[in-house]
Amino acid sequence: MSLPTNYLAPSGREEPWRFTPLNRLAGLLDTSVELASTNSLYASALPAGVSIEIKKSSDLGPISSTTDEATLRVRQAAQEVTHVVIAENAEVSERIVLKRNTADGQPEATRVLETAEANSHSTLIIENAGNAILAEDIEFSLATGSTLNLICLQEWGPKTVHLGRQHAVIGKDATFNSTVVTIGGSVVRLLPTVEYSGPGSSAELSGLYFATDGQHLEHRMHVDHNVPNAKSRVNYKGALAGDKARTVWIGDVYIRAAAEGTDTYELNRNLLLTDGARADSVPNLEIETGEIVGAGHASTTGRFDDEQLFYLESRGIPADVARRLVIRGFFQEIVSKIKDEVIEERLMVQIDGELEKVVS
């Protein structure tokens, strides 16, 4: 697949890129920089009912269109696709775990397609760690009556640049639940996006992010309500601490004229722990029909609540422990969706460690 003939790398004036530090993207958008084609996700074992096959990109094209420049570069550079298939009617009780092999700092492009066949039910965990320069396109195809729970963990090393799109096409009466956690990397820009291909479908997009000194963490949601009687919920929480810690959250929900009976709500909350941190939060609703169940959005950004700290300290809890308890409480709603005590505690310990570096 080739890039469009009119492809131009973003200048920063474009709406989708106006918050992103383009000078820190390590050539991922620069056509003069070659992206290595890699299949960097692997599974050490697979449950019954699950298969993985590496296919040629020419034999397995994308299932969705996009104008995102990073994704277009992936589709041009990636020669193969990692195809994960959940068999029809499979009840996969064991979690499918995919881990990342990085390319030692070489700019790379990777494509993944996850197909949940009709009436299958499964949970997929993607674990990202180490240092990487990665542009990635992940697509999820959910057939009629299927359920897919996605847990995507960005526990990157401090040098990582990660531009990723996570797009789900949700079939009739299918359910897609996504939990995205981002607590590592230098620059991470993710696009968790959804469209529907049948009525009765549902999407829940949840996430948390924690940014410290110099990190730029950006999450851009887009929910395209393009069929009748579908539902979506978006709930992202972020905390920031340290000089030039920066987060961006964009929540776009588009309810088309044909999407009668839509039920949607999006929420973003940000907690500023120190001076020098900045959070941008932009929720958007575009509605073309009044025949809907409900549509709403909310966004809050605030400072650390000193009253909560005082309450805990007055009961003999040291200040540093009290601060950790407040942060854990803030994130608990999202972390609990992972439903894995080992992973949940690992993430909170990492957040505790990052907090200790920047908050005395």
KOLKEVO-330454 format. One record per residue (C-alpha): residue in one letter; x, z negated, y negated; residue number from 1. Coordinates in Angstrom, 3 decimals, always signed. Each point is the difference from the previous one (the first is absolute). Layout:
a  X  Z  Y  NUM $
...
END
This chain:
m  +0.000  +0.000  +0.000  1 $
s  +1.381  +0.954  -3.402  2 $
l  -0.514  -1.638  -3.345  3 $
p  -2.456  +1.619  -2.399  4 $
t  +1.693  +2.699  -2.078  5 $
n  -0.948  -1.892  -3.140  6 $
y  +1.414  -3.320  +1.249  7 $
l  +1.683  -2.003  -2.730  8 $
a  +1.467  -3.457  +0.398  9 $
p  -1.922  -2.547  -2.088  10 $
s  +1.238  -0.668  -3.510  11 $
g  -1.670  -3.404  -0.385  12 $
r  -2.641  +1.279  -2.400  13 $
e  -2.425  +0.724  +2.841  14 $
e  -2.659  -2.646  +0.609  15 $
p  +0.973  -0.632  +3.669  16 $
w  +3.641  -0.597  -0.972  17 $
r  -0.141  -1.617  -3.426  18 $
f  +0.791  -3.476  +1.361  19 $
t  +2.637  +1.043  +2.548  20 $
p  +3.746  -0.273  -0.813  21 $
l  +0.879  +3.596  +0.877  22 $
n  +3.709  -0.583  -0.615  23 $
r  +0.070  -2.412  +2.961  24 $
l  -1.474  +2.276  +2.684  25 $
a  +3.334  +1.108  +1.506  26 $
g  -0.862  +3.698  +0.014  27 $
l  -3.214  -0.243  +2.045  28 $
l  -1.791  +2.225  -2.527  29 $
d  +2.977  +2.231  -0.788  30 $
t  -0.064  +3.312  +1.878  31 $
s  +3.773  +0.289  -0.373  32 $
v  +0.354  -3.057  +2.270  33 $
e  -0.522  +0.740  +3.681  34 $
l  -2.292  -2.339  +1.911  35 $
a  +0.935  -0.527  +3.629  36 $
s  -2.911  +0.443  +2.401  37 $
t  -0.266  -3.161  +2.104  38 $
n  -2.340  -1.639  +2.494  39 $
s  +0.886  -3.494  -1.065  40 $
l  -2.847  -2.003  +1.551  41 $
y  +0.298  -1.029  +3.637  42 $
a  -1.779  -2.219  +2.513  43 $
s  +1.908  -1.999  +2.614  44 $
a  -3.148  -0.098  +2.161  45 $
l  -3.529  +1.362  -0.185  46 $
p  -3.255  -1.554  +1.231  47 $
a  -2.226  +1.883  +2.408  48 $
g  -2.131  +2.590  -1.782  49 $
v  +2.678  +0.786  -2.617  50 $
s  +2.441  +2.902  -0.040  51 $
i  +2.681  +1.274  -2.377  52 $
e  +1.283  +3.554  -0.135  53 $
i  +2.386  +1.750  -2.369  54 $
k  -1.466  +3.352  -1.036  55 $
k  +1.164  +2.833  -2.190  56 $
s  -1.443  -0.036  -3.504  57 $
s  -0.931  +3.653  +0.472  58 $
d  -2.187  -1.013  +2.961  59 $
l  -1.593  -3.040  -1.609  60 $
g  -0.863  +0.583  -3.628  61 $
p  -1.269  -2.689  -2.398  62 $
i  -3.649  -1.052  +0.227  63 $
s  -0.383  -0.588  -3.746  64 $
s  +0.968  +1.672  -3.249  65 $
t  +2.005  -1.629  -2.775  66 $
t  +1.589  +0.689  -3.359  67 $
d  +2.448  -2.906  +0.261  68 $
e  +3.475  +1.407  -0.573  69 $
a  +1.746  -2.390  +2.390  70 $
t  -2.409  +0.911  +2.809  71 $
l  +0.421  +3.708  -0.693  72 $
r  +3.751  -0.437  +0.368  73 $
v  -0.513  -1.788  +3.318  74 $
r  -2.170  +2.801  +1.309  75 $
q  +2.604  +2.534  -1.025  76 $
a  +2.947  -1.892  +1.514  77 $
a  -1.402  -1.653  +3.132  78 $
q  +0.450  +2.296  +2.995  79 $
e  -1.748  -2.301  +2.455  80 $
v  -2.920  -2.427  +0.107  81 $
t  -0.264  -3.269  +1.891  82 $
h  -3.489  +0.193  +1.542  83 $
v  -1.567  -3.253  +1.196  84 $
v  -3.225  +0.377  +1.989  85 $
i  -2.499  -2.702  +0.968  86 $
a  -1.992  +1.363  +2.914  87 $
e  -3.759  +0.455  -0.104  88 $
n  -1.922  -3.204  +0.807  89 $
a  +3.261  -1.973  +0.272  90 $
e  -0.305  -3.721  -0.729  91 $
v  +3.623  -0.792  -0.883  92 $
s  +0.247  -3.776  -0.190  93 $
e  +3.806  -0.033  -0.235  94 $
r  +1.390  +0.900  -3.396  95 $
i  +1.867  +3.282  -0.429  96 $
v  +3.280  -0.748  -1.786  97 $
l  +2.084  +2.719  -1.653  98 $
k  +3.373  -0.961  -1.454  99 $
r  +2.261  +1.936  -2.340  100 $
n  +3.385  +1.568  +0.642  101 $
t  +1.527  +0.750  -3.395  102 $
a  +2.402  +2.854  -0.762  103 $
d  +2.741  -2.149  -1.565  104 $
g  -0.906  +0.747  -3.594  105 $
q  -0.338  +3.768  +0.429  106 $
p  -3.092  +1.413  -1.734  107 $
e  -2.516  +0.729  +2.732  108 $
a  -3.510  +1.317  +0.545  109 $
t  -2.310  -0.989  +2.822  110 $
r  -3.555  +0.867  +1.074  111 $
v  -2.297  -2.051  +2.223  112 $
l  -3.509  +0.766  +1.251  113 $
e  -2.044  -2.704  +1.710  114 $
t  -3.097  +1.254  +1.806  115 $
a  -2.640  -2.516  +1.052  116 $
e  -2.275  +1.874  +2.371  117 $
a  -3.727  -0.641  +0.296  118 $
n  -1.081  -3.611  +0.633  119 $
s  +3.573  -1.269  +0.285  120 $
h  +0.990  -3.388  -1.401  121 $
s  +3.589  -0.939  -0.841  122 $
t  +2.413  -1.778  -2.341  123 $
l  +3.166  +1.716  -1.236  124 $
i  +2.916  -1.880  -1.595  125 $
i  +2.683  +1.916  -1.911  126 $
e  +3.100  -2.087  -0.758  127 $
n  +2.428  +1.256  -2.649  128 $
a  +3.354  -1.737  -0.430  129 $
g  +3.587  +0.777  -0.961  130 $
n  +1.083  +2.291  -2.844  131 $
a  -1.363  +3.521  -0.249  132 $
i  -0.642  +2.885  -2.358  133 $
l  -3.286  +1.192  +1.426  134 $
a  -2.826  +2.375  -0.867  135 $
e  -2.834  -0.336  +2.500  136 $
d  -3.392  +1.491  +0.784  137 $
i  -2.183  -1.993  +2.417  138 $
e  -3.478  +1.251  +0.859  139 $
f  -2.695  -1.723  +2.036  140 $
s  -2.820  +1.941  +1.637  141 $
l  -2.873  -2.177  +1.177  142 $
a  -2.570  +1.674  +2.245  143 $
t  -3.639  -1.055  +0.392  144 $
g  -0.500  -3.688  +0.765  145 $
s  +3.690  -0.897  +0.009  146 $
t  +1.637  -3.052  -1.556  147 $
l  +3.594  -0.088  -1.205  148 $
n  +1.633  -3.087  -1.484  149 $
l  +3.228  +0.860  -1.822  150 $
i  +2.617  -2.595  -0.987  151 $
c  +2.838  +1.570  -1.981  152 $
l  +2.926  -2.280  -0.884  153 $
q  +2.560  +0.925  -2.657  154 $
e  +2.769  -2.570  +0.578  155 $
w  +2.667  +2.316  -1.333  156 $
g  +3.546  -0.831  -1.002  157 $
p  +0.864  -0.127  -3.719  158 $
k  +1.288  +3.599  -0.243  159 $
t  -3.026  +1.778  +1.426  160 $
v  -1.924  +2.755  -1.793  161 $
h  -3.276  +0.728  +1.786  162 $
l  -2.637  +2.538  -1.052  163 $
g  -2.870  +0.035  +2.480  164 $
r  -3.528  +1.293  +0.416  165 $
q  -2.368  -1.637  +2.515  166 $
h  -3.132  +2.121  +0.203  167 $
a  -2.976  -0.633  +2.288  168 $
v  -2.787  +2.436  +0.866  169 $
i  -2.846  -2.128  +1.358  170 $
g  -2.625  +1.481  +2.292  171 $
k  -3.653  -0.858  +0.568  172 $
d  -0.558  -3.724  +0.696  173 $
a  +3.776  -0.572  +0.091  174 $
t  +1.824  -2.959  -1.588  175 $
f  +3.450  -0.028  -1.597  176 $
n  +1.527  -3.350  -0.981  177 $
s  +3.363  +0.132  -1.778  178 $
t  +2.245  -2.912  -0.974  179 $
v  +3.138  +0.955  -1.953  180 $
v  +2.725  -2.564  -0.761  181 $
t  +2.862  +0.869  -2.370  182 $
i  +2.684  -2.622  -0.631  183 $
g  +3.229  +1.974  +0.113  184 $
g  +1.778  +3.045  -1.358  185 $
s  +1.296  +1.171  -3.356  186 $
v  -2.766  +2.528  -0.727  187 $
v  -3.045  +0.250  +2.249  188 $
r  -2.904  +2.299  -0.911  189 $
l  -2.847  +0.193  +2.525  190 $
l  -3.227  +1.995  -0.018  191 $
p  -2.611  -1.587  +2.329  192 $
t  -2.826  +2.564  -0.213  193 $
v  -3.264  +0.662  +1.833  194 $
e  -2.571  +2.736  +0.448  195 $
y  -3.037  +0.144  +2.274  196 $
s  -1.191  +2.660  +2.423  197 $
g  -3.263  -1.581  +1.144  198 $
p  -2.672  -2.516  -1.060  199 $
g  +0.033  -3.617  +1.124  200 $
s  +3.768  -0.171  -0.432  201 $
s  +1.851  -2.928  -1.557  202 $
a  +3.405  -0.759  -1.530  203 $
e  +1.572  -3.301  -0.979  204 $
l  +3.314  +0.251  -1.860  205 $
s  +1.816  -3.305  -0.497  206 $
g  +3.506  -0.726  -1.146  207 $
l  +2.488  -2.350  -1.558  208 $
y  +3.241  +0.536  -1.865  209 $
f  +2.685  -2.306  -1.369  210 $
a  +2.516  +1.350  -2.513  211 $
t  +3.152  -1.726  -1.227  212 $
d  +2.939  +0.910  -2.281  213 $
g  +0.089  +3.745  -0.674  214 $
q  -2.390  +1.026  +2.757  215 $
h  -2.622  +2.675  -0.651  216 $
l  -2.951  -0.159  +2.416  217 $
e  -2.821  +2.489  -0.558  218 $
h  -3.234  +0.418  +1.961  219 $
r  -2.472  +2.765  -0.813  220 $
m  -3.345  -0.171  +1.785  221 $
h  -2.420  +2.912  +0.116  222 $
v  -3.319  -0.190  +1.841  223 $
d  -1.911  +3.277  +0.095  224 $
h  -3.658  -0.701  +0.782  225 $
n  -0.889  +3.551  +0.948  226 $
v  -2.803  -0.651  +2.546  227 $
p  -3.218  -2.057  -0.103  228 $
n  -0.328  -3.577  +1.230  229 $
a  +3.629  -1.019  +0.191  230 $
k  +1.609  -3.284  -1.017  231 $
s  +3.334  -1.067  -1.493  232 $
r  +1.642  -3.246  -1.047  233 $
v  +3.373  -0.269  -1.755  234 $
n  +1.779  -3.337  -0.546  235 $
y  +3.654  -0.174  -1.100  236 $
k  +1.923  -3.029  -1.247  237 $
g  +3.422  -0.123  -1.603  238 $
a  +2.459  -2.570  -1.297  239 $
l  +3.021  +0.619  -2.222  240 $
a  +3.020  -2.111  -0.851  241 $
g  +3.276  +0.807  -1.694  242 $
d  +1.410  +2.243  -2.693  243 $
k  -1.409  +3.550  -0.026  244 $
a  -2.113  -0.577  +3.084  245 $
r  -2.631  +2.739  -0.222  246 $
t  -3.156  +0.794  +1.930  247 $
v  -2.562  +2.749  -0.449  248 $
w  -3.414  +0.082  +1.642  249 $
i  -2.358  +2.936  -0.501  250 $
g  -3.427  -0.095  +1.623  251 $
d  -1.994  +3.243  -0.157  252 $
v  -3.426  +0.292  +1.615  253 $
y  -1.783  +3.340  -0.235  254 $
i  -3.688  +0.127  +0.971  255 $
r  -1.066  +3.621  +0.265  256 $
a  -3.496  +1.298  -0.686  257 $
a  -0.652  +0.400  +3.729  258 $
a  +1.072  -3.588  +0.812  259 $
e  -3.370  -1.735  -0.277  260 $
g  -0.144  -3.464  +1.512  261 $
t  +3.619  -0.810  -0.826  262 $
d  +1.008  -3.666  -0.010  263 $
t  +3.383  -0.715  -1.606  264 $
y  +1.960  -2.726  -1.790  265 $
e  +3.661  -0.318  -0.991  266 $
l  +1.968  -3.043  -1.139  267 $
n  +3.557  -0.560  -1.179  268 $
r  +1.520  -3.367  -0.954  269 $
n  +3.506  -0.581  -1.337  270 $
l  +1.891  -3.248  -0.516  271 $
l  +2.922  -0.095  -2.466  272 $
l  +2.398  -2.771  +0.979  273 $
t  +2.724  +0.450  -2.642  274 $
d  +0.701  +1.654  -3.310  275 $
g  +1.431  +3.509  +0.192  276 $
a  -2.421  +1.181  +2.686  277 $
r  -2.655  +2.656  -0.612  278 $
a  -3.076  +1.012  +1.983  279 $
d  -2.099  +3.093  -0.777  280 $
s  -3.446  +0.119  +1.543  281 $
v  -2.366  +2.935  -0.504  282 $
p  -3.308  +0.069  +1.924  283 $
n  -2.117  +3.151  -0.374  284 $
l  -3.474  +1.035  +1.120  285 $
e  -1.357  +3.534  -0.278  286 $
i  -3.645  +0.280  +1.038  287 $
e  -1.986  +3.239  +0.256  288 $
t  -3.211  -1.406  +1.516  289 $
g  -2.172  -2.992  -0.840  290 $
e  -1.385  -0.236  +3.539  291 $
i  +2.493  -2.558  +1.272  292 $
v  -0.131  -3.465  +1.561  293 $
g  +2.623  -1.389  -2.364  294 $
a  +3.262  +0.708  -1.791  295 $
g  +2.266  -2.369  -1.874  296 $
h  +3.551  -0.956  -0.793  297 $
a  +2.001  -2.864  -1.468  298 $
s  +3.586  -0.654  -1.020  299 $
t  +1.757  -3.161  -1.155  300 $
t  +3.569  -0.780  -1.031  301 $
g  +0.958  -3.548  -0.875  302 $
r  +2.741  -2.582  -0.206  303 $
f  +0.794  -2.625  +2.590  304 $
d  -2.544  -2.815  -0.173  305 $
d  +1.857  -3.096  -1.201  306 $
e  -3.065  -2.150  +0.685  307 $
q  +0.252  +0.794  +3.703  308 $
l  +3.665  -0.998  -0.014  309 $
f  -0.760  -3.214  -1.882  310 $
y  -2.764  -0.863  +2.482  311 $
l  +2.347  +0.398  +2.957  312 $
e  +2.962  -1.732  -1.645  313 $
s  -2.187  -2.945  -0.993  314 $
r  -0.551  -0.541  +3.715  315 $
g  +3.687  -0.241  +0.711  316 $
i  +0.718  +3.621  +0.929  317 $
p  +3.349  +1.257  -1.436  318 $
a  -0.278  +2.798  -2.565  319 $
d  +1.677  +2.664  +2.166  320 $
v  -2.216  -0.805  +2.975  321 $
a  -3.101  -0.041  -2.210  322 $
r  +0.891  +3.433  -1.385  323 $
r  +0.342  +1.426  +3.508  324 $
l  -3.331  -1.486  +1.010  325 $
v  -1.748  +1.617  -2.947  326 $
i  +1.531  +3.414  +0.791  327 $
r  -0.898  -0.319  +3.665  328 $
g  -3.563  -0.870  -0.952  329 $
f  -0.194  +3.009  -2.328  330 $
f  +1.086  +2.397  +2.763  331 $
q  -1.748  -1.669  +2.932  332 $
e  -3.145  +2.145  -0.237  333 $
i  +2.065  +3.153  +0.575  334 $
v  +2.586  -1.412  +2.426  335 $
s  -2.705  -1.375  +2.285  336 $
k  -1.234  +3.551  +0.657  337 $
i  +3.173  +0.676  +1.996  338 $
k  -1.175  -2.431  +2.706  339 $
d  +3.504  -0.552  +1.349  340 $
e  +1.442  -3.446  -0.675  341 $
v  +3.606  +1.100  +0.541  342 $
i  -0.215  +2.871  -2.487  343 $
e  -2.030  -2.031  -2.479  344 $
e  +2.542  -2.819  -0.078  345 $
r  +2.933  +2.448  -0.149  346 $
l  -1.480  +1.642  -3.087  347 $
m  -0.684  -3.291  -1.743  348 $
v  +3.532  -1.242  +0.725  349 $
q  +1.361  +3.182  -1.584  350 $
i  -2.185  -0.520  -3.051  351 $
d  +1.156  -3.622  -0.215  352 $
g  +3.608  +1.205  +0.068  353 $
e  -0.544  +2.582  -2.722  354 $
l  -1.766  -2.591  -2.137  355 $
e  +2.898  -2.435  +0.301  356 $
k  +2.418  +2.630  -1.355  357 $
v  -1.782  +0.433  -3.301  358 $
v  -1.972  -3.189  -0.674  359 $
s  +1.863  -3.229  -0.510  360 $
END
